[in-house]
Each structure stands twice: as structure tokens, then as C-alpha cells.
């Protein structure tokens, strides 16, 4: 397999976090092990919306508020990655055709649940 770029969210994927209490997040060891194995031959980006909501989606303010703390936390868990990016907008739903469980008939799900 040729080298790929993998992008992972922090909260809910790499760790369990209650609301926005980031300092008490608990690492998900299974996720960290998988990401660390992928790191050996691929490009790993950690992309987060931490601090975005409280800073009204202002990337600079969010990064200023949480980059150092988040970087230190990820390293303390032994996570290997190439980039930590702030700026993922806060959202309730995220649809992307490159998501692992994306379904082309997503419209039916929305129509039956939300419309």
C-alpha cells in the first residue's frame, strides 16, 4: 500500500472526553496503538475542534487557547503523529465521502430521522 494521509479527531476517537473537559480526557489505548502502527509508513494528522466553540470558530484564538496543552497531552499518551491542526469547525453532523462509514444513501437516514 502506498503511503496515505490519515486524519484523526481527538475527542471521541483518540480519547474519551466529557463535554469540553479536555484536561480529564482518558486515552483510548486501542486507537493510539492503531494510529502508532499507521505512523510508521503514513502521514498522520490530528485535526481537532477543541476550543473552537468557545472561541466562535476563530482558529487563531482556539489554537492560542489549547495547542500547547493538547500537544503535551497527546505526547503524554504516547501518540505518534506528524501534525496537530486546530480549526475543525464545531458541528453536530459531519458528512464526508471519505469517512470510513459513509453511505451514498445518507439522504434516507436524514429524511427518516431529522426531516
MMTF fields as JSON, N, C-alpha, C and O atoms, coordinates in Angstrom:
{
  "mmtfVersion": "1.0.0",
  "mmtfProducer": "UNKNOWN",
  "numBonds": 459,
  "numAtoms": 460,
  "numGroups": 115,
  "numChains": 1,
  "numModels": 1,
  "chainsPerModel": [1],
  "groupsPerChain": [115],
  "chainIdList": ["A"],
  "bondAtomList": [4, 2, 8, 6, 12, 10, 16, 14, 20, 18, 24, 22, 28, 26, 32, 30, 36, 34, 40, 38, 44, 42, 48, 46, 52, 50, 56, 54, 60, 58, 64, 62, 68, 66, 72, 70, 76, 74, 80, 78, 84, 82, 88, 86, 92, 90, 96, 94, 100, 98, 104, 102, 108, 106, 112, 110, 116, 114, 120, 118, 124, 122, 128, 126, 132, 130, 136, 134, 140, 138, 144, 142, 148, 146, 152, 150, 156, 154, 160, 158, 164, 162, 168, 166, 172, 170, 176, 174, 180, 178, 184, 182, 188, 186, 192, 190, 196, 194, 200, 198, 204, 202, 208, 206, 212, 210, 216, 214, 220, 218, 224, 222, 228, 226, 232, 230, 236, 234, 240, 238, 244, 242, 248, 246, 252, 250, 256, 254, 260, 258, 264, 262, 268, 266, 272, 270, 276, 274, 280, 278, 284, 282, 288, 286, 292, 290, 296, 294, 300, 298, 304, 302, 308, 306, 312, 310, 316, 314, 320, 318, 324, 322, 328, 326, 332, 330, 336, 334, 340, 338, 344, 342, 348, 346, 352, 350, 356, 354, 360, 358, 364, 362, 368, 366, 372, 370, 376, 374, 380, 378, 384, 382, 388, 386, 392, 390, 396, 394, 400, 398, 404, 402, 408, 406, 412, 410, 416, 414, 420, 418, 424, 422, 428, 426, 432, 430, 436, 434, 440, 438, 444, 442, 448, 446, 452, 450, 456, 454],
  "bondOrderList": [1, 1, 1, 1, 1, 1, 1, 1, 1, 1, 1, 1, 1, 1, 1, 1, 1, 1, 1, 1, 1, 1, 1, 1, 1, 1, 1, 1, 1, 1, 1, 1, 1, 1, 1, 1, 1, 1, 1, 1, 1, 1, 1, 1, 1, 1, 1, 1, 1, 1, 1, 1, 1, 1, 1, 1, 1, 1, 1, 1, 1, 1, 1, 1, 1, 1, 1, 1, 1, 1, 1, 1, 1, 1, 1, 1, 1, 1, 1, 1, 1, 1, 1, 1, 1, 1, 1, 1, 1, 1, 1, 1, 1, 1, 1, 1, 1, 1, 1, 1, 1, 1, 1, 1, 1, 1, 1, 1, 1, 1, 1, 1, 1, 1],
  "groupList": [{"groupName": "UNK", "atomNameList": ["N", "CA", "C", "O"], "elementList": ["N", "C", "C", "O"], "formalChargeList": [0, 0, 0, 0], "bondAtomList": [1, 0, 2, 1, 3, 2], "bondOrderList": [1, 1, 2], "singleLetterCode": "X", "chemCompType": "L-PEPTIDE LINKING"}],
  "groupTypeList": [0, 0, 0, 0, 0, 0, 0, 0, 0, 0, 0, 0, 0, 0, 0, 0, 0, 0, 0, 0, 0, 0, 0, 0, 0, 0, 0, 0, 0, 0, 0, 0, 0, 0, 0, 0, 0, 0, 0, 0, 0, 0, 0, 0, 0, 0, 0, 0, 0, 0, 0, 0, 0, 0, 0, 0, 0, 0, 0, 0, 0, 0, 0, 0, 0, 0, 0, 0, 0, 0, 0, 0, 0, 0, 0, 0, 0, 0, 0, 0, 0, 0, 0, 0, 0, 0, 0, 0, 0, 0, 0, 0, 0, 0, 0, 0, 0, 0, 0, 0, 0, 0, 0, 0, 0, 0, 0, 0, 0, 0, 0, 0, 0, 0, 0],
  "groupIdList": [1, 2, 3, 4, 5, 6, 7, 8, 9, 10, 11, 12, 13, 14, 15, 16, 17, 18, 19, 20, 21, 22, 23, 24, 25, 26, 27, 28, 29, 30, 31, 32, 33, 34, 35, 36, 37, 38, 39, 40, 41, 42, 43, 44, 45, 46, 47, 48, 49, 50, 51, 52, 53, 54, 55, 56, 57, 58, 59, 60, 61, 62, 63, 64, 65, 66, 67, 68, 69, 70, 71, 72, 73, 74, 75, 76, 77, 78, 79, 80, 81, 82, 83, 84, 85, 86, 87, 88, 89, 90, 91, 92, 93, 94, 95, 96, 97, 98, 99, 100, 101, 102, 103, 104, 105, 106, 107, 108, 109, 110, 111, 112, 113, 114, 115],
  "secStructList": [7, 7, 7, 7, 3, 3, 3, 3, 7, 1, 5, 6, 6, 6, 3, 3, 7, 1, 6, 6, 7, 4, 4, 4, 7, 3, 3, 7, 2, 2, 2, 2, 2, 2, 2, 2, 2, 2, 2, 6, 6, 1, 3, 3, 3, 3, 3, 3, 7, 6, 6, 6, 4, 4, 4, 6, 6, 7, 2, 2, 2, 2, 2, 2, 2, 2, 2, 2, 2, 2, 2, 2, 2, 2, 2, 2, 6, 6, 7, 7, 7, 1, 3, 3, 3, 3, 7, 7, 7, 7, 7, 1, 7, 7, 7, 7, 6, 6, 1, 6, 6, 7, 7, 6, 6, 2, 2, 2, 2, 2, 2, 2, 2, 6, 7],
  "xCoordList": [0.851, 0.0, 0.887, 1.818, 0.596, 1.356, 1.026, -0.067, 1.963, 1.757, 0.504, 0.238, -0.251, -1.504, -1.441, -0.588, -2.346, -2.524, -3.776, -4.853, -3.626, -4.749, -4.989, -4.05, -6.245, -6.626, -7.541, -8.551, -7.193, -7.961, -8.403, -7.642, -9.632, -10.149, -9.636, -9.313, -9.558, -9.076, -10.213, -10.22, -11.16, -12.198, -13.225, -13.852, -13.371, -14.284, -13.627, -14.207, -12.415, -11.679, -10.392, -10.141, -9.584, -8.311, -8.497, -7.749, -9.491, -9.744, -11.233, -12.0, -11.609, -12.967, -12.925, -12.118, -13.801, -13.844, -15.277, -16.184, -15.48, -16.801, -16.951, -16.185, -17.951, -18.209, -16.904, -16.284, -16.474, -15.219, -14.194, -13.396, -14.227, -13.272, -12.031, -11.79, -11.264, -10.148, -9.048, -8.428, -8.804, -7.701, -7.972, -7.034, -9.218, -9.523, -9.874, -10.449, -9.533, -9.772, -8.98, -7.873, -9.558, -8.911, -8.569, -9.447, -7.302, -6.888, -7.551, -7.797, -7.829, -8.337, -7.127, -6.705, -6.581, -5.323, -5.395, -4.417, -6.524, -6.683, -6.505, -5.851, -7.08, -6.956, -5.513, -4.993, -4.87, -3.477, -2.569, -1.677, -2.783, -1.968, -2.119, -1.13, -3.341, -3.582, -2.913, -2.237, -3.1, -2.508, -0.983, -0.336, -0.407, 1.049, 1.574, 2.671, 0.82, 1.23, 1.145, 2.027, 0.089, -0.056, 1.05, 1.487, 1.498, 2.521, 3.809, 4.507, 4.114, 5.377, 5.529, 6.643, 4.423, 4.518, 3.575, 3.428, 2.941, 1.944, 2.08, 2.826, 1.343, 1.331, 0.105, -1.018, 0.312, -0.773, -1.033, -0.137, -2.286, -2.719, -3.762, -4.715, -3.576, -4.57, -5.287, -4.669, -6.591, -7.386, -8.497, -9.288, -8.554, -9.484, -10.298, -9.901, -11.441, -12.255, -12.196, -13.021, -11.221, -11.057, -10.935, -10.206, -11.641, -11.632, -12.275, -12.296, -12.795, -13.405, -14.755, -15.027, -15.593, -16.922, -16.861, -17.566, -16.025, -15.94, -15.243, -15.289, -14.594, -13.942, -14.632, -14.026, -15.899, -16.742, -16.082, -16.108, -15.488, -14.823, -13.666, -13.334, -13.055, -11.865, -10.647, -10.281, -10.029, -8.943, -7.764, -7.205, -7.385, -6.231, -6.475, -5.609, -7.647, -7.957, -8.01, -7.528, -8.587, -8.67, -7.279, -6.978, -6.441, -5.07, -4.294, -3.578, -4.429, -3.76, -4.208, -3.406, -5.482, -6.037, -5.639, -5.511, -5.445, -5.294, -4.198, -4.041, -3.431, -2.438, -1.397, -1.174, -0.766, 0.3, -0.215, 0.425, -1.376, -1.953, -2.289, -2.026, -2.871, -3.268, -2.05, -2.029, -1.045, 0.184, 0.832, 1.228, 0.937, 1.521, 0.713, 1.282, -0.604, -1.469, -1.287, -1.129, -1.307, -1.154, 0.191, 0.27, 1.242, 2.572, 2.642, 3.314, 1.956, 1.974, 1.281, 1.563, 0.387, -0.294, 0.531, 0.16, 1.648, 2.488, 2.007, 2.41, 1.152, 0.628, 1.689, 2.338, 1.856, 2.805, 2.022, 1.059, 2.446, 1.762, 2.71, 3.735, 2.349, 3.177, 2.692, 3.497, 1.375, 0.81, -0.347, -1.107, -0.477, -1.645, -2.259, -1.64, -3.476, -4.148, -5.397, -6.223, -5.509, -6.733, -7.529, -6.963, -8.808, -9.602, -10.734, -11.489, -10.873, -12.041, -13.244, -13.29, -14.199, -15.329, -16.126, -16.171, -16.746, -17.623, -18.879, -19.367, -19.396, -20.554, -21.3, -20.792, -22.506, -23.283, -23.256, -23.326, -23.157, -23.085, -21.951, -21.715, -21.259, -20.156, -20.3, -20.203, -20.527, -20.656, -19.479, -19.156, -18.841, -17.715, -17.625, -17.673, -17.498, -17.46, -16.228, -16.173, -15.249, -14.057, -14.136, -13.206, -15.233, -15.401, -15.513, -16.043, -15.017, -14.989, -16.382, -16.543, -17.384, -18.719, -19.688, -20.901, -19.166, -20.025, -20.889, -20.415, -22.13, -23.054, -23.644, -24.057, -23.679, -24.205, -25.684, -26.177, -26.387, -27.812, -28.06, -29.092, -27.12, -27.237, -28.512, -29.03, -29.022, -30.226, -31.399, -32.201, -31.484, -32.574, -32.495, -33.519, -31.317, -31.13, -31.612, -32.326, -31.221, -31.629, -33.138, -33.806, -33.643, -35.082, -35.9, -36.913, -35.455, -36.202, -35.992, -36.864, -34.871, -34.556, -34.71, -35.101, -34.406, -34.287, -35.183, -35.318, -35.783, -36.595, -38.058, -38.913],
  "yCoordList": [-1.189, 0.0, 1.239, 1.346, 2.156, 3.396, 4.266, 4.175, 5.098, 5.97, 6.808, 7.35, 6.902, 7.654, 8.702, 8.645, 9.648, 10.62, 10.228, 10.087, 10.056, 9.728, 10.906, 11.46, 11.281, 12.399, 11.874, 11.23, 12.148, 11.664, 12.813, 13.745, 12.731, 13.639, 13.173, 11.997, 14.061, 13.689, 13.127, 11.942, 13.973, 13.615, 12.667, 12.979, 11.517, 10.5, 9.487, 8.439, 9.788, 8.866, 8.412, 7.212, 9.36, 9.056, 8.973, 8.277, 9.682, 9.667, 9.849, 10.258, 9.539, 9.818, 11.108, 11.27, 12.019, 13.327, 13.645, 13.502, 14.071, 14.502, 15.981, 16.81, 16.306, 17.67, 18.281, 17.728, 19.41, 20.019, 20.049, 20.98, 19.023, 18.908, 18.166, 17.011, 18.845, 18.219, 17.717, 16.69, 18.419, 18.022, 16.689, 16.046, 16.265, 14.976, 13.894, 12.866, 14.125, 13.121, 11.855, 11.907, 10.72, 9.423, 8.813, 8.666, 8.455, 7.902, 6.551, 5.759, 6.312, 5.02, 4.286, 4.549, 3.377, 2.71, 1.982, 1.977, 1.373, 0.663, 1.639, 1.31, 2.818, 3.831, 4.293, 4.412, 4.552, 5.018, 3.958, 4.292, 2.696, 1.622, 1.552, 1.386, 1.676, 1.633, 2.825, 2.663, 4.013, 5.221, 5.114, 5.474, 4.623, 4.485, 3.488, 3.675, 2.445, 1.499, 2.147, 1.95, 2.917, 3.624, 4.657, 4.901, 5.255, 6.308, 5.841, 6.634, 4.572, 4.047, 4.244, 4.445, 4.19, 4.276, 5.299, 5.343, 6.112, 7.047, 8.405, 8.564, 9.37, 10.72, 10.841, 10.619, 11.191, 11.26, 12.711, 13.426, 13.125, 14.467, 14.317, 13.549, 15.042, 15.136, 16.459, 17.523, 16.382, 17.547, 17.679, 16.755, 18.815, 18.947, 20.234, 21.239, 20.159, 21.367, 21.825, 22.629, 21.312, 21.758, 23.284, 23.888, 23.875, 25.324, 26.145, 27.373, 25.498, 26.244, 26.839, 28.006, 26.052, 26.547, 27.752, 28.737, 27.681, 28.791, 30.007, 31.096, 29.824, 30.943, 31.282, 31.865, 30.91, 31.242, 30.874, 31.649, 29.674, 29.127, 29.98, 29.93, 30.76, 31.532, 30.629, 30.346, 30.184, 29.216, 29.737, 29.004, 30.987, 31.541, 31.536, 31.127, 31.987, 32.016, 30.605, 30.373, 29.676, 28.292, 27.695, 27.043, 27.918, 27.4, 28.038, 27.345, 29.344, 30.032, 29.464, 29.33, 29.139, 28.658, 27.209, 26.842, 26.386, 24.972, 24.182, 22.999, 24.78, 23.992, 23.356, 22.147, 24.152, 23.632, 22.551, 21.512, 22.791, 21.81, 20.512, 19.421, 20.642, 19.461, 18.682, 17.454, 19.378, 18.723, 17.944, 16.792, 18.563, 17.913, 16.668, 15.627, 16.791, 15.671, 14.498, 13.357, 14.767, 13.704, 12.999, 11.774, 13.777, 13.19, 12.356, 11.325, 12.789, 12.028, 10.674, 9.74, 10.565, 9.301, 8.403, 7.254, 8.921, 8.139, 8.12, 7.252, 9.061, 9.117, 9.659, 10.665, 8.979, 9.426, 10.042, 9.458, 11.22, 11.913, 12.941, 13.289, 13.414, 14.39, 15.824, 16.754, 16.003, 17.352, 17.375, 16.412, 18.471, 18.75, 20.025, 21.089, 19.909, 21.063, 21.419, 20.565, 22.679, 23.212, 23.821, 24.167, 23.954, 24.637, 23.826, 24.324, 22.583, 21.833, 22.533, 22.706, 22.932, 23.669, 22.787, 21.566, 23.418, 22.664, 22.314, 23.125, 21.107, 20.664, 19.575, 19.004, 19.302, 18.191, 17.001, 15.856, 17.252, 16.189, 16.497, 17.654, 15.469, 15.638, 14.589, 13.391, 15.038, 14.138, 14.36, 15.493, 13.268, 13.342, 12.001, 10.95, 12.034, 10.781, 9.934, 8.765, 10.503, 9.744, 9.165, 8.496, 9.418, 8.821, 7.31, 6.802, 6.605, 5.145, 4.557, 3.608, 5.098, 4.525, 5.358, 5.271, 6.159, 6.967, 6.062, 5.073, 6.411, 5.664, 6.624, 7.733, 6.188, 7.048, 7.367, 8.374, 6.52, 6.768, 7.492, 7.284, 8.336, 9.06, 9.896, 10.161, 10.312, 11.15, 10.451, 11.083, 9.129, 8.363, 8.425, 8.554, 8.336, 8.399, 9.746, 9.805, 10.821, 12.156, 12.334, 12.869, 11.884, 12.042, 11.321, 11.838, 10.135, 9.351, 9.833, 9.624, 10.466, 10.857, 12.346, 12.721, 13.199, 14.628, 15.547, 16.725, 15.045, 15.934, 15.572, 16.196],
  "zCoordList": [0.0, 0.0, 0.0, 0.798, -0.885, -0.953, 0.255, 0.815, 0.648, 1.812, 1.64, 0.567, 2.707, 2.716, 3.814, 4.7, 3.742, 4.81, 5.575, 4.996, 6.868, 7.736, 8.668, 9.24, 8.816, 9.662, 10.766, 10.482, 12.014, 13.156, 14.048, 14.309, 14.506, 15.517, 16.877, 17.041, 17.837, 19.167, 20.014, 20.348, 20.355, 21.321, 20.694, 19.682, 21.321, 20.819, 19.904, 19.619, 19.438, 18.568, 19.256, 19.376, 19.704, 20.366, 21.884, 22.57, 22.396, 23.833, 24.103, 23.231, 25.311, 25.777, 26.565, 27.48, 26.2, 26.84, 27.208, 26.387, 28.428, 28.864, 28.56, 29.052, 27.738, 27.286, 26.777, 25.868, 27.345, 26.903, 28.038, 28.142, 28.881, 29.985, 29.469, 29.822, 28.639, 27.929, 28.854, 28.577, 29.931, 30.814, 31.509, 31.981, 31.582, 32.213, 31.192, 31.548, 29.935, 28.891, 29.178, 29.714, 28.815, 29.025, 27.671, 26.821, 27.462, 26.171, 25.886, 26.796, 24.619, 24.158, 23.588, 22.462, 24.362, 24.012, 22.671, 21.923, 22.359, 21.087, 19.911, 18.921, 20.027, 18.967, 18.831, 17.721, 19.96, 19.942, 19.321, 18.543, 19.652, 19.066, 17.554, 16.839, 17.063, 15.618, 14.936, 13.92, 15.489, 14.893, 14.898, 13.915, 15.992, 16.069, 15.034, 14.508, 14.737, 13.691, 12.315, 11.479, 12.075, 10.798, 10.608, 9.484, 11.688, 11.676, 11.0, 10.368, 11.135, 10.611, 9.106, 8.624, 8.354, 6.891, 6.281, 5.059, 7.09, 6.582, 7.265, 8.23, 6.742, 7.306, 8.202, 7.75, 9.462, 10.434, 10.821, 11.27, 10.634, 11.023, 12.119, 11.984, 13.185, 14.242, 14.025, 14.047, 13.815, 13.448, 14.485, 14.674, 15.148, 16.27, 16.228, 15.637, 16.874, 17.061, 18.513, 18.948, 19.266, 20.651, 20.702, 19.915, 21.614, 21.869, 20.746, 20.827, 19.709, 18.612, 19.019, 18.737, 19.674, 20.051, 20.963, 20.744, 21.982, 22.939, 22.342, 22.914, 21.186, 20.503, 19.185, 18.286, 19.085, 17.933, 16.606, 15.649, 16.565, 15.375, 14.862, 13.678, 15.746, 15.393, 15.623, 16.763, 14.528, 14.597, 15.412, 16.227, 15.201, 15.922, 17.431, 18.204, 17.841, 19.28, 19.864, 20.973, 19.132, 19.605, 19.754, 20.754, 18.764, 18.807, 19.957, 20.681, 20.13, 21.233, 22.585, 23.509, 22.685, 23.956, 24.269, 25.437, 23.233, 23.543, 22.882, 23.184, 21.989, 21.252, 22.178, 22.117, 23.026, 23.888, 24.826, 24.99, 25.447, 26.368, 25.64, 26.144, 24.455, 23.694, 23.209, 23.288, 22.713, 22.257, 23.4, 23.223, 24.554, 25.728, 26.12, 26.448, 26.082, 26.439, 25.473, 25.908, 24.182, 23.184, 23.33, 23.245, 23.548, 23.724, 24.999, 25.027, 26.052, 27.307, 27.141, 27.891, 26.177, 25.895, 24.975, 24.733, 24.461, 23.564, 22.128, 21.355, 21.756, 20.394, 19.446, 19.732, 18.311, 17.285, 16.132, 15.634, 15.721, 14.632, 14.026, 14.613, 12.853, 12.141, 12.32, 12.355, 12.432, 12.528, 13.513, 13.611, 14.237, 15.062, 14.513, 14.542, 14.017, 13.424, 14.208, 14.531, 14.496, 15.078, 13.94, 12.903, 14.117, 13.115, 12.545, 11.71, 12.977, 12.531, 13.142, 14.359, 12.353, 12.926, 13.884, 13.734, 14.858, 15.743, 14.944, 14.155, 15.152, 14.378, 15.133, 16.098, 14.677, 15.204, 14.254, 14.699, 12.974, 11.979, 11.02, 10.672, 10.6, 9.656, 8.567, 8.829, 7.366, 6.225, 5.296, 4.939, 4.911, 4.003, 3.291, 3.93, 1.989, 1.239, 1.547, 1.165, 2.228, 2.595, 4.008, 4.457, 4.703, 6.028, 5.894, 4.906, 6.885, 6.846, 6.649, 5.882, 7.323, 7.25, 6.414, 6.604, 5.495, 4.639, 3.768, 3.209, 3.669, 2.815, 1.796, 2.135, 0.552, -0.504, -0.303, -0.81, 0.428, 0.662, 1.984, 2.622, 2.395, 3.657, 3.714, 4.799, 2.552, 2.496, 3.179, 3.866, 2.977, 3.589, 5.113, 5.784, 5.644, 7.095, 7.626, 8.627, 6.954, 7.395, 7.253, 8.138, 6.144, 5.887, 6.962, 7.432, 7.34, 8.33, 9.76, 10.603, 10.058, 11.433, 11.726, 12.831, 10.744, 11.043, 10.226, 10.556, 9.194, 8.344, 8.487, 7.858]
}
